[in-house]
Structure formats: structure tokens, C-alpha cells
Amino acid sequence: MAISSIVQIVLRTLRRSSTLKLLLCLFVGASAAQTPRASTSLLHKEAPEFARIDLENKKLDLSDYRGKVVLLDFWASWCASCLLEMPRFAAWQTQYGARGLQIIGISMDDDPAPARKLYKKMKLNYPVAMGDEKLGRLYGGVLGLPLTFLIDDQGKVQAQFRGETDLNLIEEQFKPLLRP
């Protein structure tokens, strides 16, 4: 049985157990760290469009960010690796936003309450919306977190990063896509 099938079964069984979700996140992140960082499933294809209401009750439509380089980050409040990335993403939004970078967070928490609490606690300066299984399927299945997509200003996926990733590598990949 493939690891992805096992992960899906475990996630269905353990929907409400934060401790076990954290362990699963760490397991998937560790196994992803041993595999290549880029996937070919969406590479150089149009990023799937979606529209959501963000945590500040504003409309979040991916198509509104055409012309910007987007880092689309799937995360959850119980994912340790996700929590480590978020302050750096907020710093990048400040540092590179004027050059055309837009970070968008998608919380895969089952309930928006922990996502809202974390959003406020970390003082995130980029939009965050709630995700679900349907949105996850559009992006090839969100089986491990964090999962981050680099989308260029034309709306094409240029890279995908699964699990804990060297943030310097992500920065090296998006910087050349930004305006001078």
C-alpha cells in the first residue's frame, strides 16, 4: 500500500486528534525531505483557480493576483514545520511585496478558530483562507503539510515544495521572477 493511501486512511481515522496530526505532519515532512522538492504534476501548468473568503471576511480570488508572483502555502495550526515558515513568509511579504510578491495562506485546519487565533498571534500580513478537501484535490491532493506552490505572474506553477523545505531555496526560486 502506498504511503499516500496510508496517510489518507490515518487522516480520516484521526480527524480530531491534534497530537496525532502533529506526529503525522512530522512523519510526512520527514519522508518528503528525502524526496525531490519539485513535482511535475502541476509544473508549468495554469494554477487551478479558486475563490474563498479569507479570515478577515474579504474575498480572496487567485485570479485577482495575476501579474504578481504568488507563494500559495497550504498549512495547519498543528503542523510544526508550517509554524516555522510563517514568520519568514510574513517578512518576505514586507520585503518583496512592492516587487510583486504575494503570499497566500490556505489553512487546512478542520475549524477556522485555531487558524484565526494563529493568524492574529503571528500578526500575518498576507491573506489566509480556509481550505478543504475540494481545494486540496485541485492542487494534486494535500497529503502532507506544509505544501507550497510558486506561481509566476502569468498564473503558471513554477515549483512545488512538499514538507519542511530550506526557505533559502524557495527565496532563490521566486526572486528572479519579481520585478526589479
C-alpha positions as CSV (number, residue, x, y, z in Angstrom):
1,M,0.0,0.0,0.0
2,A,1.4,3.4,-0.9
3,I,2.3,5.9,1.8
4,S,-0.2,8.4,0.4
5,S,-3.0,5.8,0.8
6,I,-1.9,5.1,4.4
7,V,-1.8,8.8,5.2
8,Q,-5.4,9.3,3.8
9,I,-6.7,6.4,6.0
10,V,-4.9,7.7,9.1
11,L,-6.2,11.2,8.5
12,R,-9.8,10.0,8.1
13,T,-9.5,8.0,11.3
14,L,-7.8,10.7,13.3
15,R,-9.7,13.8,12.1
16,R,-9.9,15.4,15.5
17,S,-6.7,14.4,17.3
18,S,-4.2,17.3,17.2
19,T,-1.3,15.4,18.8
20,L,-1.6,12.6,16.3
21,K,-1.9,15.1,13.4
22,L,1.3,16.8,14.6
23,L,3.1,13.4,14.6
24,L,1.7,12.7,11.1
25,C,2.8,16.1,9.9
26,L,6.3,15.4,11.2
27,F,6.3,11.9,9.6
28,V,5.2,13.1,6.2
29,G,7.5,16.1,6.4
30,A,10.5,13.9,7.2
31,S,9.7,11.4,4.4
32,A,9.1,14.3,2.0
33,A,12.5,15.8,2.9
34,Q,14.0,12.6,1.4
35,T,12.2,13.0,-1.9
36,P,12.7,15.6,-4.6
37,R,11.2,19.0,-3.8
38,A,9.6,19.7,-7.2
39,S,6.7,17.7,-8.5
40,T,5.8,17.6,-12.2
41,S,2.0,17.3,-11.8
42,L,1.3,21.0,-12.0
43,L,4.6,22.3,-13.1
44,H,4.3,24.8,-16.0
45,K,0.6,24.5,-16.0
46,E,-2.0,27.1,-15.0
47,A,-2.6,27.2,-11.3
48,P,-6.1,26.0,-10.5
49,E,-8.4,29.0,-9.9
50,F,-10.3,29.3,-6.7
51,A,-12.2,31.9,-4.7
52,R,-12.7,32.0,-0.9
53,I,-13.5,34.3,1.9
54,D,-10.4,35.0,3.9
55,L,-10.0,35.1,7.7
56,E,-10.8,38.9,7.6
57,N,-14.0,38.2,5.7
58,K,-12.6,39.6,2.5
59,K,-12.9,38.0,-0.9
60,L,-9.8,36.1,-1.9
61,D,-9.7,35.2,-5.6
62,L,-6.5,33.8,-7.0
63,S,-7.2,35.4,-10.4
64,D,-7.0,38.8,-8.7
65,Y,-3.3,38.2,-8.2
66,R,-2.5,37.7,-11.9
67,G,0.5,39.9,-12.6
68,K,2.1,39.0,-9.2
69,V,4.3,36.2,-8.2
70,V,2.3,34.1,-5.7
71,L,3.5,31.7,-3.0
72,L,0.5,29.7,-2.2
73,D,1.1,28.0,1.1
74,F,-1.1,25.1,2.5
75,W,-0.6,24.8,6.3
76,A,-2.4,23.9,9.5
77,S,-2.1,25.2,13.1
78,W,-0.9,21.8,14.3
79,C,1.9,21.5,11.8
80,A,5.3,22.4,13.4
81,S,7.1,22.9,10.1
82,C,4.3,25.2,8.9
83,L,4.7,27.4,12.0
84,L,8.4,27.8,11.4
85,E,7.8,29.1,7.8
86,M,5.1,31.6,8.6
87,P,7.3,34.4,10.1
88,R,9.6,34.2,7.2
89,F,6.7,34.4,4.7
90,A,5.4,37.5,6.5
91,A,8.9,39.0,6.3
92,W,9.0,38.2,2.6
93,Q,5.6,39.9,2.1
94,T,7.0,43.0,3.6
95,Q,10.4,42.8,1.9
96,Y,9.2,41.8,-1.6
97,G,5.6,42.9,-1.8
98,A,6.4,46.1,-3.7
99,R,8.3,44.0,-6.3
100,G,5.3,41.9,-7.0
101,L,5.3,39.0,-4.4
102,Q,2.1,37.9,-2.8
103,I,1.9,35.3,-0.1
104,I,-1.4,33.5,0.2
105,G,-2.1,31.1,3.1
106,I,-4.6,28.2,3.0
107,S,-5.3,26.7,6.4
108,M,-6.2,23.0,6.2
109,D,-7.5,23.1,9.8
110,D,-10.9,21.5,10.3
111,D,-12.2,24.5,12.1
112,P,-11.4,28.2,11.4
113,A,-10.9,29.0,15.2
114,P,-7.3,27.8,15.5
115,A,-6.4,29.3,12.2
116,R,-7.8,32.7,13.2
117,K,-6.0,32.6,16.6
118,L,-2.7,31.8,14.9
119,Y,-3.2,34.4,12.2
120,K,-3.7,37.1,14.9
121,K,-0.9,35.7,17.2
122,M,1.7,35.7,14.4
123,K,0.4,39.0,13.0
124,L,0.4,37.7,9.5
125,N,0.4,40.4,6.8
126,Y,-0.9,38.3,4.0
127,P,-4.4,36.8,3.3
128,V,-5.3,33.4,4.7
129,A,-8.4,31.5,3.8
130,M,-9.7,28.1,4.9
131,G,-9.1,25.1,2.6
132,D,-10.9,21.9,2.3
133,E,-10.6,18.6,0.5
134,K,-12.0,20.0,-2.7
135,L,-9.4,22.8,-2.9
136,G,-6.7,20.2,-1.9
137,R,-7.7,18.0,-4.8
138,L,-7.4,20.9,-7.2
139,Y,-3.7,21.1,-6.2
140,G,-3.0,17.4,-6.6
141,G,-4.0,16.3,-3.1
142,V,-2.7,17.9,0.1
143,L,-1.4,14.8,1.9
144,G,1.4,16.4,3.9
145,L,2.0,19.9,5.2
146,P,3.4,22.3,4.6
147,L,2.8,22.3,0.8
148,T,3.8,25.5,-1.1
149,F,3.3,26.4,-4.7
150,L,5.3,29.0,-6.6
151,I,3.1,30.6,-9.2
152,D,4.5,33.1,-11.7
153,D,2.9,36.4,-12.7
154,Q,1.2,34.6,-15.7
155,G,-0.5,32.2,-13.3
156,K,1.7,29.2,-14.1
157,V,3.1,26.9,-11.4
158,Q,6.9,27.1,-11.4
159,A,7.7,25.0,-8.4
160,Q,6.1,22.9,-5.6
161,F,7.7,22.4,-2.2
162,R,6.5,19.5,0.0
163,G,7.2,19.2,3.7
164,E,9.9,21.1,5.5
165,T,11.9,22.9,2.9
166,D,15.0,25.1,3.0
167,L,13.4,28.5,2.9
168,N,16.5,29.9,1.2
169,L,15.8,27.6,-1.7
170,I,12.3,28.9,-2.1
171,E,13.6,32.5,-1.9
172,E,16.2,31.7,-4.6
173,Q,13.4,30.4,-6.9
174,F,11.0,33.3,-6.5
175,K,13.4,36.3,-6.5
176,P,14.3,36.1,-10.3
177,L,10.5,36.2,-11.1
178,L,10.0,39.5,-9.3
179,R,10.1,43.0,-10.7
180,P,13.5,44.8,-10.2
